[in-house]
Amino acid sequence: MKKEISDAVNYIKKTQNIVISGVFSHYFDAKSEENANFQFRRFMEIKQYLLKEFGLNTIYHLASSDGILYRNGFDMVRTGMIL
């Protein structure tokens, strides 16, 4: 896992007032098979890491308008241009 993610997890574990209610990102180029697949794999790695570290069964979402047309959005989608 990248150092930034593990550092954030360690910080959150030490802080009692942080409650994670969702984890999200967005496809920076959902139309590109290569870029979207890379981001999807990376997001899945982070999701699995958070599940292992926190037992975090929360909302995960990755897709914006382009994402729902071309990719998996997980639990939610942030619509925008598609409306």
N, C-alpha and C positions, 0 to 999 in steps of 0.2 A: 504494500500500500504506500502511496506517496506520502512523504513526510508532512505535507500540509494537512492531509486528512487525519493522520494519526496524531499530529499536534492538536488539531481541533477537538478530536475525540478525547484526548487526555485532559484538555482544558475543561470541556463540558463535564467530564466525570468529577472534576474537582469543585465544580460550581453547583451549588444546590438550587439556584434560582432559574436555571435554564431548563425549559421543557421543550422538547422537539415535537412539533405538531405536524411536520411535513418536510419532505426533502424534494427539491426540484432543481431542474436545470432546463436547458432548451437546446434543440438541435440548431447549431449555427448554420448548417447547410443540409437540410433534410432531403433535398433532391439528389444530393451526391451519395451514391451507395457506399463508397469508401469512407467518407467522413461520418456519415450517419451510423454505419456499422461500428466504427471505432468508438464513437460516443456512446452508443448503446452498450457495447461491451464494458466500457469504463464505468458507466452508470451502474450496471449490474454488479461489477466488482465492489463498488462503494456501497450499494444496497446490501450485499451479502456481508460486508465488513460491519456495517452498522447493525444489522440483525445479530451478528455474532457478539459485538461489543455491548450493545444495549438491549438486545431482544426487541429492537425497535420495529414493531409492526404498525406502521403509520401510513400516511398517504405519500406515495411516490409519484412524481409526474415529470415528464421529460418533453412533452410535445406542445408546440404552438400550432398555428393553423397549418403550416406545411407539414408538420409532424403527423397530424392525423390523416393527411392525405397519403403519406408515403411510409410512415413508420408506426411503431407501437408507442402509445402515449402513457402506458401504465394505468394508474388509477384516475387520472384527471387529464384534462387538456385545457390549455389557456388559448381560447379563441381570440382572434383579432381580425386579421385581413379577410378571413373566410366569411365573416359576417357581412 
